[in-house]
Amino acid sequence: MDGVPESHNGWTFLTNHARVLAAIADNQSARVRDIAARCRLTERAVQKIIADLEQAGYLSHIRQGRGNTYQIDPGKVLRHPTEAGQGLTVASLLSLLIHDEAHRAALSGEPTRASG
């Protein structure tokens, strides 16, 4: 996959659940294989994360032929008590991530899905 960073050791600011959700927001018909490659996770880990997100109501899917089309609930409040207490939603998280992706692409001169 083009533009996928190398794997990273140590801690990071985003959870794998946030990474998978952002990957799905970028391409709602992405295959588990593609999400796994983008997030540097195993397909099994991505399947588990998708199941977690669906069970909690953050995500749903519709079967489309041999694949799935995912639907994110943008109004769903984030799970951590700090964010939930402030009413922060999935939409606010994704807009921050999309804004960051667009900003990085602008600096490098690369187009993004969000910007065209």
Summary of the structure (lengths in Angstrom):
residues: 116
radius of gyration: 14.4
end to end distance: 18.5
largest distance: 40.1
contacts: 278
relative contact order: 0.13
helix: 49%
strand: 12%
